[in-house]
Amino acid sequence: MHSNLIVARMDPGATADVARLFSAFDTTGMPHRMGTRRRQLFAFRGLYFHLQDFDTENGGELIEEAKADPRFIRISEDLKPHIEAYDPATWRTPADAMATRFYSWESE
């Protein structure tokens, strides 16, 4: 399994709205199209963490391909009032908001 972790800023009061948007999005065929196996959202003191798990290493490539899909465009627009880039000066694509894994451990 491969994981991506996106870090952004979010108003703590927006968790219900963001959860509702993703709940609707995840009932469409988009998670399958992007190869998403699991999505988890976390909030901590004004920060937003979006953990997305994929069955294969090419999850990022599948997301890039899906970015032109109207459903992807719509959720991106719907999230804008609630989520902003961690560093707006350097953000150009979702890859600019992805954390870098520096340690991993799994049980046998």
C-alpha distances in whole Angstrom, upper triangle without the diagonal:
4,7,10,13,17,20,23,26,27,30,30,32,29,27,28,28,25,23,26,25,21,22,24,22,19,22,22,20,18,15,15,16,14,11,10,9,10,13,15,18,20,23,25,29,29,25,22,18,16,12,10,7,6,5,6,7,10,10,13,15,15,16,18,20,20,22,25,24,27,25,23,26,27,25,25,29,29,26,29,31,29,27,28,26,26,28,30,32,29,26,26,23,20,19,22,20,17,17,16,14,16,15,12,13,11,14,14
4,7,10,14,17,20,24,25,28,28,30,28,25,27,27,23,22,25,24,20,22,24,21,19,22,22,20,18,14,15,16,13,10,10,9,10,12,14,16,18,21,23,27,26,23,20,16,14,10,8,6,5,6,6,5,8,8,10,12,13,13,16,17,18,19,23,23,25,23,21,24,25,23,22,26,26,24,26,29,27,24,25,23,23,25,26,28,25,23,23,19,16,15,18,17,13,13,12,11,14,13,11,13,13,16,17
4,7,10,13,16,20,21,24,24,26,24,22,24,24,20,19,22,21,18,19,22,19,17,20,21,20,17,14,15,16,13,11,9,10,9,10,11,13,15,18,20,23,22,19,16,12,10,7,6,4,6,9,9,8,10,8,10,13,13,13,15,17,17,18,22,22,24,22,19,22,23,20,20,24,24,21,23,26,23,20,21,20,19,22,23,25,22,20,21,17,14,13,15,14,10,10,10,9,13,13,11,13,13,17,18
4,6,10,13,17,18,22,22,24,22,20,22,22,18,18,21,19,16,19,21,18,17,20,20,20,16,14,16,16,12,12,10,12,11,10,11,12,13,16,18,21,20,16,13,10,8,6,5,7,8,12,11,10,11,8,8,12,13,11,13,16,16,16,20,20,22,20,17,19,21,18,17,21,21,18,20,23,20,17,18,16,16,18,20,22,19,16,17,14,10,9,12,10,7,7,9,9,13,13,13,16,16,20,22
4,6,10,13,15,18,19,21,19,17,20,20,16,16,20,18,16,18,21,18,17,21,22,21,18,16,18,19,15,15,13,14,12,10,10,10,10,13,14,17,16,12,10,7,6,5,6,9,12,15,15,14,15,12,11,15,16,13,16,19,18,17,21,22,23,21,18,20,21,18,16,20,20,17,18,20,18,15,15,13,13,15,17,20,17,15,16,14,10,10,11,8,5,5,8,9,12,13,13,16,17,21,23
4,7,10,12,16,17,19,17,16,18,18,14,15,18,17,14,18,20,17,17,21,21,21,18,16,19,19,15,16,14,16,14,11,11,10,10,12,13,16,14,10,8,6,5,7,8,12,14,18,18,16,16,13,12,15,16,13,15,18,17,16,19,20,21,19,16,17,18,15,14,17,17,14,15,17,15,11,11,10,10,12,14,16,14,12,13,11,7,8,9,5,4,6,10,11,15,16,17,20,21,24,27
4,7,10,13,14,17,15,14,18,18,14,16,19,18,16,19,21,19,20,23,24,24,21,19,22,22,19,20,18,19,17,14,12,10,10,10,11,12,11,7,6,5,7,9,12,15,18,21,21,20,20,17,15,19,20,16,18,21,20,18,22,23,23,22,18,19,20,17,15,17,18,14,14,16,13,10,10,8,7,10,12,15,13,11,14,12,9,10,9,5,6,7,10,12,15,17,18,21,23,26,29
4,7,10,12,15,13,13,16,16,13,15,18,16,16,19,21,19,20,24,24,25,22,20,24,24,21,22,20,21,19,16,14,11,11,10,11,11,9,6,5,7,8,12,14,18,20,24,24,23,22,19,18,21,21,18,19,22,21,19,22,22,23,21,18,18,19,16,13,15,15,11,11,13,10,7,6,5,4,8,10,13,12,10,13,12,10,12,10,7,9,10,14,16,19,21,22,25,26,30,33
4,7,9,12,11,12,15,14,12,15,18,17,17,20,21,20,22,25,26,27,24,23,27,26,24,25,22,24,21,18,16,12,11,9,9,9,6,4,5,9,11,14,17,21,24,27,28,26,26,23,21,24,25,21,22,25,23,21,24,25,24,22,20,20,19,17,15,16,15,11,11,11,8,6,5,6,5,9,10,14,14,12,15,15,13,15,13,10,13,14,17,19,22,24,25,27,29,32,35
4,6,8,7,8,12,11,9,12,15,14,15,17,19,19,20,23,24,26,23,22,26,26,24,25,22,24,21,17,15,11,10,8,9,9,5,6,6,9,11,15,17,21,24,28,29,28,27,24,23,26,25,22,23,26,24,22,24,24,24,22,19,19,18,15,14,15,13,10,10,9,6,5,6,9,9,12,13,17,17,15,18,17,15,18,16,13,15,16,20,22,24,26,27,29,30,33,36
4,5,5,8,11,11,10,13,15,15,16,19,20,20,22,25,26,28,26,25,29,29,27,28,25,27,23,20,17,14,12,9,10,9,6,8,9,12,14,18,21,24,27,31,32,31,31,28,26,29,29,25,27,29,27,25,27,27,26,24,22,21,20,17,16,16,15,12,11,9,6,7,9,12,12,15,16,19,20,18,21,21,19,22,20,17,19,20,24,25,28,29,30,32,33,35,39
4,5,6,9,11,10,12,15,15,16,18,20,21,22,24,26,29,26,25,29,30,27,29,25,26,23,19,16,12,10,7,8,7,6,8,9,12,14,17,20,24,27,31,32,32,32,28,27,31,30,26,28,31,28,27,29,29,28,25,23,24,22,19,19,19,17,14,14,13,9,10,12,15,14,18,19,22,23,21,24,23,21,23,22,19,20,20,24,25,27,28,28,30,31,33,37
4,6,7,8,10,11,13,14,16,17,19,20,22,24,26,28,26,26,29,30,28,30,26,27,24,20,18,14,13,10,11,11,9,12,12,15,16,20,22,26,29,32,34,34,33,30,29,32,31,28,30,32,29,27,30,29,27,25,23,23,21,19,19,18,16,13,14,12,9,11,14,17,17,20,21,24,25,23,26,25,23,26,25,21,23,23,27,28,31,31,32,33,34,36,39
4,6,5,6,9,10,11,12,14,16,17,18,20,22,25,23,22,26,27,25,26,23,24,21,18,15,12,12,10,12,12,10,11,10,13,14,17,19,23,26,29,31,31,30,27,26,29,28,24,26,28,25,24,26,25,23,21,20,20,18,15,15,15,12,10,11,9,6,9,12,15,16,19,19,23,24,21,23,22,20,23,22,19,21,22,26,27,30,30,30,32,33,35,38
4,6,5,6,8,10,11,12,14,15,16,18,21,23,21,20,24,25,23,24,21,21,18,15,12,9,9,8,11,12,10,11,9,11,12,15,17,20,23,27,29,29,29,25,25,28,26,23,25,27,25,23,26,25,23,20,19,20,18,15,16,16,13,11,13,12,9,10,13,16,17,20,21,24,25,22,24,22,20,22,22,19,20,21,24,25,28,28,28,29,29,32,35
4,6,5,6,9,10,10,12,14,15,17,19,22,21,20,24,25,24,25,21,22,19,15,14,11,12,11,14,15,14,15,13,14,14,17,19,22,24,28,30,30,30,26,26,29,27,24,27,28,25,24,26,25,23,20,20,20,18,15,16,17,13,12,15,13,10,13,16,19,20,24,24,28,28,25,26,25,22,25,25,22,23,24,27,28,31,31,30,32,31,33,36
4,5,5,6,9,10,11,12,14,16,18,21,19,19,23,24,22,24,21,22,19,16,15,12,13,13,16,17,15,15,13,15,15,17,19,22,24,28,30,30,29,25,25,28,26,23,25,26,23,22,24,22,20,17,17,17,15,12,13,13,10,9,11,10,8,11,14,17,19,22,22,26,26,23,24,23,20,24,24,21,22,24,27,28,31,32,31,33,33,35,38
4,5,5,6,8,10,11,12,15,16,19,17,16,20,21,19,21,18,19,16,13,12,9,11,11,14,16,13,13,10,12,11,14,15,18,21,24,26,26,26,22,22,24,22,19,21,23,20,19,21,20,18,15,14,15,13,10,11,12,9,7,10,10,7,8,12,15,16,20,20,23,23,20,21,19,17,20,20,17,18,20,24,25,28,29,28,30,30,32,35
4,5,5,6,9,10,10,12,15,17,16,15,19,20,19,20,16,17,14,11,10,8,10,11,15,17,15,15,12,12,11,13,14,17,20,23,25,26,25,21,22,24,22,20,22,24,21,20,22,21,20,16,16,17,15,12,13,15,12,10,14,14,11,12,16,18,19,23,23,27,26,23,24,22,19,22,22,19,20,21,24,25,28,28,27,28,28,30,33
4,6,5,6,9,10,11,13,17,16,15,19,20,19,21,18,19,16,13,13,12,14,15,18,20,18,18,15,16,14,16,17,19,22,25,27,28,27,23,24,26,23,21,23,24,21,20,22,20,18,15,15,16,14,11,14,14,11,11,14,14,12,14,17,20,22,25,25,28,28,25,26,23,21,24,25,22,22,24,27,28,31,32,31,32,31,33,36
4,5,5,6,9,10,12,15,13,13,17,18,17,19,16,18,16,13,13,12,14,15,19,21,18,18,14,15,13,16,15,18,20,23,25,26,25,21,21,23,21,18,20,21,17,17,18,16,15,11,11,13,10,7,10,11,8,8,11,12,11,12,15,18,20,23,22,26,26,22,22,20,18,21,22,20,20,23,26,27,30,31,30,32,31,33,36
4,5,5,6,9,10,13,11,10,14,15,14,16,13,14,12,9,10,9,13,14,18,20,19,17,14,13,11,12,12,15,17,20,22,22,21,18,18,20,18,15,18,19,16,16,18,16,15,11,11,13,11,8,10,12,10,9,13,14,12,13,16,18,20,23,23,26,25,22,22,19,16,19,21,18,18,20,23,24,28,28,27,28,28,30,32
4,6,5,7,9,12,12,11,14,16,16,17,14,14,12,10,11,11,14,16,20,23,21,20,16,16,13,15,14,16,18,20,23,24,23,20,21,23,20,18,21,21,18,18,20,18,17,13,13,16,14,11,14,16,13,13,16,17,15,16,20,21,23,26,26,30,29,25,26,23,20,23,24,22,22,23,26,26,30,30,28,29,28,30,32
4,6,5,7,11,11,11,14,15,16,17,15,16,15,13,14,14,18,19,23,25,23,22,19,19,16,17,16,18,19,22,24,26,24,21,22,23,20,18,21,21,17,17,18,16,14,10,12,14,11,9,13,14,12,12,16,17,16,17,20,22,25,28,27,30,30,26,26,23,21,24,25,23,23,25,28,29,33,33,31,32,31,33,35
4,5,6,8,7,8,11,12,12,14,12,14,13,11,13,14,17,19,23,25,23,21,18,17,14,15,14,16,17,19,21,22,21,17,18,19,16,14,17,17,13,14,15,12,11,8,8,11,9,7,11,13,11,11,15,17,16,16,19,20,23,26,25,28,27,23,23,20,17,20,22,20,20,23,26,26,30,31,29,31,30,32,34
4,5,7,7,6,9,11,11,12,9,11,10,9,11,13,16,19,23,25,24,22,18,17,14,14,12,13,14,16,19,20,19,16,17,19,16,14,17,17,14,15,17,14,14,10,11,14,13,11,13,16,14,14,18,19,18,18,21,22,24,27,27,30,29,25,25,21,18,21,23,21,20,22,25,25,29,29,27,28,27,29,30
4,7,8,8,10,12,13,14,12,13,13,12,15,16,20,22,26,29,27,25,22,21,17,18,15,16,17,19,21,23,22,19,20,21,18,17,20,19,16,17,19,15,15,11,13,16,14,13,16,18,16,17,20,22,21,21,24,25,28,30,30,33,32,28,28,25,22,24,27,25,24,26,29,29,32,32,30,31,30,31,33
4,5,7,8,10,11,13,12,14,14,14,17,18,22,24,28,30,28,27,23,22,18,19,16,17,17,18,20,22,20,17,19,19,16,15,18,16,13,15,15,12,12,9,11,14,12,12,15,17,16,17,20,22,21,21,24,25,28,30,29,33,31,27,26,23,21,23,26,24,24,26,29,29,33,33,31,32,31,33,34
4,6,6,6,9,10,10,12,14,14,18,19,23,26,29,32,30,28,24,23,19,19,16,16,15,16,18,20,18,15,17,17,13,13,16,14,11,14,14,11,12,9,11,14,14,13,16,18,18,19,22,24,23,23,25,26,28,31,30,33,31,27,26,23,20,22,25,24,23,26,28,28,32,32,30,31,30,32,33
4,5,5,6,8,8,11,12,12,16,17,21,23,27,29,27,25,21,20,16,16,13,14,13,15,16,18,15,12,14,14,10,9,12,11,8,10,12,9,10,7,8,11,12,11,13,16,16,16,19,22,21,20,22,23,25,27,27,29,27,24,22,19,17,19,22,21,20,23,25,25,29,29,28,29,28,31,32
4,5,5,6,5,7,9,9,13,15,18,21,25,28,26,23,20,18,14,13,10,10,10,12,13,15,14,10,12,13,10,9,13,12,10,12,14,12,14,11,10,14,14,12,14,17,17,17,20,22,21,20,22,22,24,26,26,29,27,24,23,19,16,18,21,20,18,21,22,22,26,26,24,26,25,27,28
4,5,5,6,8,10,12,16,18,22,25,28,31,30,27,23,21,17,16,12,12,10,11,12,15,13,11,13,13,10,11,14,13,11,14,15,13,15,13,13,16,17,16,17,21,20,20,23,26,25,24,26,26,27,30,30,32,30,26,25,21,19,20,23,22,21,23,24,24,28,28,25,26,25,27,28
4,6,8,11,13,14,18,20,23,26,29,32,30,27,24,22,18,17,14,13,11,12,13,14,12,10,12,11,7,8,11,9,7,11,12,10,13,11,11,14,16,15,16,19,20,20,22,25,25,23,25,25,27,29,28,31,28,25,23,19,17,18,22,21,20,23,24,24,28,28,27,28,27,29,30
4,5,9,11,12,15,17,20,23,26,29,27,24,21,19,15,14,10,10,8,10,11,12,9,6,8,8,5,5,9,8,6,9,12,11,14,12,10,14,15,14,15,18,19,18,21,24,23,21,22,22,23,25,25,27,25,22,20,16,14,15,18,18,16,19,20,21,24,25,23,25,24,27,28
4,6,9,11,15,17,21,24,27,30,29,25,22,19,15,14,10,8,6,7,8,10,8,6,9,10,7,8,11,11,10,13,16,14,17,15,14,17,19,17,18,21,22,21,23,26,25,23,25,24,25,27,28,30,27,24,23,19,16,17,20,19,17,19,20,20,23,23,21,23,22,24,25
4,6,7,11,14,17,20,23,27,25,22,19,16,12,10,7,6,5,7,9,11,10,7,10,12,9,9,13,13,12,14,17,15,17,15,13,17,18,15,16,20,20,19,21,24,22,21,22,22,23,26,26,29,26,23,22,19,15,16,19,18,16,18,19,18,22,22,20,21,20,22,24
4,7,10,14,17,21,24,27,26,23,20,17,13,11,8,5,5,6,9,12,12,10,13,15,13,13,16,17,15,18,20,19,21,18,17,20,21,18,20,23,22,21,24,26,24,23,25,24,25,28,29,31,29,26,25,22,18,19,22,20,18,19,20,19,22,21,19,19,18,20,21
4,7,10,13,17,20,24,23,20,17,14,11,8,6,5,7,9,12,14,15,12,14,17,15,14,18,19,17,18,21,20,21,18,17,20,20,17,18,22,21,19,22,24,22,20,22,22,23,26,27,30,28,25,25,21,18,19,21,19,17,17,19,18,21,20,18,19,17,19,21
4,7,10,14,17,20,19,17,13,10,7,6,5,6,9,12,15,16,16,12,14,17,15,13,17,18,16,17,20,19,20,17,15,18,18,15,16,19,18,16,19,21,18,16,19,19,20,23,24,27,25,22,22,19,15,17,19,16,14,15,18,17,20,20,18,20,19,21,23
4,7,10,13,17,17,14,11,8,6,5,6,9,12,15,17,18,19,15,16,20,18,16,20,22,19,20,23,22,22,19,17,20,20,16,17,20,18,16,19,20,17,15,18,18,18,22,23,26,25,22,23,20,16,18,19,16,14,15,17,17,20,19,18,19,18,21,23
4,7,10,14,13,11,7,6,5,6,9,12,15,18,20,20,21,17,18,21,20,17,20,22,20,20,23,22,22,19,17,19,19,15,15,18,16,13,16,17,13,12,15,15,15,19,21,24,23,20,21,19,15,17,18,14,14,14,17,17,20,20,19,21,21,23,26
4,7,10,10,8,6,5,6,8,11,14,18,21,23,23,23,20,20,24,23,20,23,25,23,23,26,25,25,22,20,22,21,18,18,20,18,15,17,17,14,12,15,15,15,18,20,23,23,20,22,20,17,18,19,15,14,14,17,17,20,20,19,21,21,23,27
4,7,7,6,5,6,9,11,15,18,21,25,26,26,26,23,23,26,26,23,25,28,25,24,28,27,27,24,22,23,22,19,18,20,18,15,16,16,12,11,13,14,13,17,19,22,22,20,22,21,18,19,19,15,15,15,18,19,21,22,22,23,24,26,30
4,6,5,7,8,12,14,17,20,24,27,28,28,28,25,25,28,28,25,27,30,28,27,30,30,30,27,25,26,25,22,21,23,21,18,18,18,14,13,14,15,13,17,19,22,22,20,23,23,20,21,20,16,16,15,18,19,21,21,22,23,25,27,31
4,6,9,11,15,17,21,24,27,30,32,31,31,28,27,31,31,28,29,33,31,29,32,32,32,29,27,27,27,23,22,23,22,18,19,18,14,13,14,15,13,16,18,21,22,21,24,24,21,22,21,17,18,17,20,21,23,24,25,26,28,30,34
4,7,10,13,16,20,23,26,30,31,30,30,27,26,29,29,26,27,30,28,26,29,29,29,26,24,24,24,20,19,20,19,15,15,14,11,10,10,12,10,13,15,18,19,18,21,21,19,20,19,15,17,17,20,21,23,25,26,28,29,32,35
4,7,10,13,16,20,23,26,27,26,26,23,22,26,26,22,24,27,25,24,27,27,27,25,22,23,22,19,17,19,18,14,14,15,11,9,10,10,8,12,14,17,17,16,19,18,16,17,15,12,13,13,16,18,20,21,22,25,26,29,32
4,7,10,13,16,20,23,24,23,23,20,19,23,22,19,21,24,22,21,24,24,24,21,19,20,19,16,15,17,16,12,13,13,10,8,9,10,9,13,14,18,17,15,18,16,13,15,14,11,12,12,16,17,19,21,21,23,25,27,31
4,6,10,13,16,20,21,20,20,17,17,20,20,17,19,22,21,20,23,23,24,21,18,20,20,16,15,18,17,14,15,16,13,10,12,11,11,14,16,19,18,16,18,16,13,14,14,10,10,9,13,14,17,17,18,20,21,24,27
4,6,10,13,17,18,17,18,14,14,17,17,14,17,19,17,17,20,20,21,18,15,17,18,14,13,16,16,13,15,16,13,11,13,12,13,16,17,20,19,16,17,15,11,12,13,10,9,10,13,14,17,18,18,20,20,23,26
4,7,10,14,15,15,15,12,13,16,16,14,17,19,18,18,21,21,22,19,17,19,20,16,16,19,19,16,18,20,17,15,16,16,15,19,20,23,21,18,19,17,13,13,15,12,10,10,12,12,15,16,14,16,17,20,22
4,7,10,12,12,12,9,10,13,13,11,14,16,15,16,19,18,20,17,15,18,19,15,16,19,19,16,19,21,19,16,18,17,18,20,22,24,22,19,20,16,12,13,15,13,11,12,14,13,17,17,15,17,17,20,22
4,7,9,10,11,8,11,13,12,12,15,17,16,17,21,20,22,19,17,20,21,19,19,22,22,20,23,25,22,20,22,21,21,24,25,27,25,22,22,19,15,15,18,16,13,14,14,13,17,16,14,15,15,17,19
4,5,7,8,6,9,11,10,11,14,15,14,17,20,19,22,19,17,20,22,19,20,23,24,22,24,27,25,23,24,23,23,26,27,29,26,23,23,19,16,16,19,18,15,16,16,15,18,18,16,17,16,19,20
4,7,9,8,12,13,12,13,16,17,17,19,22,21,24,22,20,23,25,23,23,27,27,25,28,31,29,26,28,27,27,29,30,32,29,27,26,22,20,19,22,21,18,19,19,17,20,19,16,17,16,18,18
4,6,6,10,10,10,12,15,15,16,18,21,21,24,22,20,23,25,23,23,27,28,26,28,31,30,27,28,26,27,29,30,31,28,26,25,21,19,17,21,20,17,18,17,16,19,19,16,18,17,19,19
4,6,8,9,10,12,13,14,16,18,21,21,24,23,20,23,26,24,23,27,28,26,28,31,29,26,26,24,25,26,27,29,25,23,22,19,17,15,18,18,15,16,15,14,16,17,15,17,17,20,20
4,5,5,6,9,10,11,12,15,17,18,21,20,18,20,23,22,21,25,26,24,26,29,28,25,25,24,24,26,26,27,24,22,20,17,15,13,17,18,15,17,16,16,19,20,19,21,20,23,24
4,5,5,6,9,10,10,12,16,16,19,17,15,18,20,18,18,21,22,21,23,26,24,22,22,21,22,23,24,26,23,20,19,15,13,12,16,15,13,15,15,15,19,19,18,20,20,23,24
4,5,5,6,9,10,11,14,15,18,17,14,16,19,17,16,20,21,20,21,24,23,20,20,18,19,21,21,22,19,17,15,12,10,8,12,13,11,13,14,15,18,20,19,22,22,25,27
4,5,5,6,9,10,13,14,17,17,14,16,19,19,17,21,23,22,23,26,26,23,23,21,22,23,23,24,21,18,16,13,12,11,15,16,14,17,17,18,21,23,22,25,25,28,29
4,5,5,6,9,11,12,15,14,12,15,17,16,16,20,21,20,22,25,25,22,23,22,23,25,24,26,23,20,18,14,13,13,17,17,16,18,19,20,23,24,23,25,25,28,29
4,5,5,6,9,10,13,12,9,12,14,13,12,16,18,17,18,22,21,19,19,18,20,21,21,23,20,17,15,11,10,10,14,14,13,16,18,19,22,24,23,25,25,29,30
4,5,5,8,10,13,13,10,12,15,15,13,16,19,18,19,22,22,20,20,18,20,21,20,22,19,16,13,10,9,10,13,14,14,17,18,20,24,25,25,28,28,31,33
4,6,7,8,12,13,10,12,15,15,15,18,20,20,21,24,24,22,23,21,24,24,24,25,22,19,17,13,13,14,17,18,17,21,22,23,27,28,28,30,30,33,34
4,5,5,9,9,7,9,12,12,12,15,17,17,18,22,22,20,21,20,23,24,23,25,23,19,17,13,13,14,17,18,17,21,22,24,27,29,28,30,30,33,34
4,6,8,9,6,7,10,10,9,12,14,14,15,19,19,18,18,17,20,21,20,22,20,16,14,11,10,13,15,16,16,20,22,24,27,29,29,31,31,34,36
4,6,8,7,7,10,12,11,13,15,16,17,21,21,20,20,20,23,24,22,24,22,19,16,13,14,16,18,19,20,24,25,27,31,33,32,35,35,38,39
4,5,5,6,9,10,11,13,14,16,17,20,21,20,21,22,25,26,24,26,25,21,19,16,16,18,21,21,21,25,27,28,32,33,33,35,34,37,39
4,5,5,6,9,10,10,12,14,16,18,20,19,21,21,25,26,24,26,25,22,20,17,17,20,22,22,23,26,29,30,34,36,35,37,37,39,41
4,5,5,6,9,10,10,12,14,17,18,18,19,20,24,25,24,27,25,22,20,17,16,19,21,21,21,25,27,29,32,34,32,35,34,37,38
4,5,5,6,9,10,11,13,16,16,15,17,17,20,22,21,23,22,18,16,14,12,15,18,17,18,21,24,25,29,30,30,32,32,35,36
4,6,5,6,9,10,11,14,15,15,16,16,20,21,19,22,21,17,15,13,13,16,18,17,19,22,25,27,31,33,32,35,35,38,40
4,5,5,6,9,10,13,14,14,16,17,21,22,21,23,23,19,18,16,15,19,20,19,21,24,27,29,33,34,34,36,36,39,40
4,5,5,6,9,11,11,11,14,15,18,20,19,22,22,18,17,15,13,17,18,17,18,21,24,26,30,31,30,33,33,35,37
4,6,5,7,10,10,10,11,12,16,17,16,19,18,14,14,12,11,14,15,14,16,19,22,24,28,30,29,32,32,35,38
4,5,5,8,10,10,11,13,17,18,16,19,19,16,15,14,14,17,18,17,19,22,25,28,31,33,33,36,36,39,41
4,6,7,8,9,12,14,18,20,18,21,22,18,18,17,16,19,20,18,20,23,26,28,32,33,33,35,35,38,41
4,6,5,6,9,11,14,17,15,19,19,16,16,15,13,17,17,15,17,19,23,25,28,30,30,32,33,35,38
4,5,5,7,9,13,14,13,16,17,14,14,14,13,17,16,14,17,20,23,26,29,31,31,34,35,38,40
4,6,8,11,14,16,14,18,19,16,18,17,16,20,19,17,20,22,26,28,31,33,33,36,37,40,42
4,7,10,12,15,14,18,19,16,18,17,16,19,18,16,18,20,24,26,29,30,30,33,34,36,39
4,7,9,12,11,15,16,13,15,14,12,15,14,12,14,16,20,22,25,27,27,30,31,34,37
4,6,8,8,11,12,10,12,12,11,14,12,10,13,15,19,22,25,27,28,31,32,35,38
4,5,5,9,9,6,9,10,9,11,9,7,11,13,16,19,22,24,26,29,30,34,37
4,6,9,9,8,11,12,11,12,9,7,10,11,14,17,19,22,24,27,29,32,35
4,5,6,6,10,12,12,12,9,8,12,13,15,19,21,24,26,29,31,35,38
4,6,5,8,11,12,13,10,10,14,15,18,22,24,27,29,32,34,38,40
4,6,9,12,13,14,11,12,15,17,19,23,24,28,30,33,36,39,42
4,6,9,11,11,7,9,12,14,16,20,21,25,27,31,33,37,39
4,6,8,8,5,7,10,13,15,19,21,24,26,30,32,35,38
4,7,8,6,9,12,15,17,20,23,26,27,31,33,36,38
4,5,6,8,10,13,15,18,21,24,25,28,30,33,36
4,5,5,7,10,13,16,19,22,22,25,27,30,32
4,5,5,9,10,13,16,19,20,23,25,29,31
4,6,9,10,14,17,20,21,25,27,30,33
4,7,10,13,16,18,20,23,25,28,31
4,6,9,13,15,16,19,21,25,27
4,6,9,12,13,17,19,23,25
4,6,9,11,15,18,21,24
4,6,7,11,14,18,20
4,7,11,14,17,20
4,7,11,14,16
4,7,10,13
4,7,10
4,6
4
